[in-house]
């Protein structure tokens, strides 16, 4: 494309009477692209940010893979050989047993609440599988009580606040349905256990902070009445994205009655909904760019109609039809490039402000997180920019062809 063609294209974008400002219709066309690109970048960033933030928050207390058993009792017996097999699996970096149960939690006053009780290996007795231990705001996950035993409990910050308990000061009472049957009534006898509050954790995820407490593995076994058995095994992999493949390999190696669940399968419905919502929002906002493309078509069509006489003169002076076509292609591409660049800057600035200053707070009881996260993923941004430029370029084809097909005599007669 020659400098003459670019100069004429730029001249046609400007206002009349020698003004160096862009004409109103050019500004409107560019504005449409700016709005579409910036909105698409922000919304895709929001959806990606939600996926990433929720995934990281969930994986704080949830392992990459869980090895469980099939059956009505839902406990794993004779689990030590299974643990050795799991640790020997390629791709596994850590594995440990866990016990999960539910209990009513009280602190010596009228208020009681339900909670999930997670029994895990204390920090000083094994390699951690999840990162929950690094989120302790008071105390630690050694579960050491004042009597020197491991009779401590680490409680979520919100749950501790509702119970009004503090580490090293208060105790809690856990009550479960129990596993022993009364010989008199034939019903299950409730089981109570008093534990010292030795720590508090805050993950930033409402579900964990509000409903979970952690105890030593042997304490959880005693509370659940399963003696030496466990609920299952927690497994950490080298790469969480390989968890599905490692889990499938483990299930095949262990065989019946063992099964595996990777982190995506454990939260499949949530992540599927987020992916579907991201796709839907992206398609909807892509329509905004398509509307801007129609605006480019209208703008260039108006320019062709307005510049019919000038086009006839250019053709009469010897300019070829392909040169006329390139002039209007250049004009449309200029609109697309300028609009995309401005939309990219506006979208990135908005995304950065939303994420850095937490401008949009969320209810953590509903969304698990306290603000709207925005992730600036290079692939999403690149797809948006390329799509915008391609749509803008495609929008120039029809007006450019119409301009190149004008006959010099007919154009000058206008």
PyMOL commands that set and color helices and strands:
alter all, ss='L'
color gray80, all
select helices_A, chain A and resi 3-13+24-61+80-87+123-125+132-135+157-163+206-211+217-224+240-254+263-266+268-306+308-316+321-356+364-367+378-404+408-413
alter helices_A, ss='H'
color red, helices_A
select strands_A, chain A and resi 65-69+92-106+112-120+136-139+152-156+171-176+191-201+212-216+232-237+258-262
alter strands_A, ss='S'
color yellow, strands_A
deselect
rebuild
show_as cartoon
